[in-house]
Amino acid sequence: MQKTVEKVAQGVNISFIGEVKKDNIVSMVDNCQKGKCECMSDETKQKIQNMEISGKDGEVELLLSGDVSTDEIKEALAKSKVLN
């Protein structure tokens, strides 16, 4: 799976291409919103105002709205148990 993290006006956009199931990304976001993961610090979580998933299996996009950096998100993705 290829992951691309880029800064956008609203925050950070993540593109997942290849061997990715949309349901897995939905699970990851759900875990994050409910505090069931340890991927990112509480400080980073507080910066995120909204998480929006779009696309389909093989091409999923995740838009994180808020004042977060691409480095914070790359670090969280590396720690994700759902993705790794």
Phi, psi and omega in degrees: 000135178259131179242128176240126181244122180224146178283133176231172184304320183279339185163247181225135177249133179243128176250129176248121182231139178110230183282073180224134176257132180303322179300325179294321179291320177300316178298317180299313180295318180299314178300318181295314182294331181267002179074022182268007180233164179236028184291320182230159181291158176300326179299316179293316180302322181292337179284337184275121181268329183204149175234123184234124182255137175216170178101200183214173178310133180095335180212089183244138177243141177230117179258121177255109180272134179141182184268064180247153180261159178295326179297318178300319183287320177299319179296318179295317180298322179295331181270349185297126178283337180287323184271333187253000000 
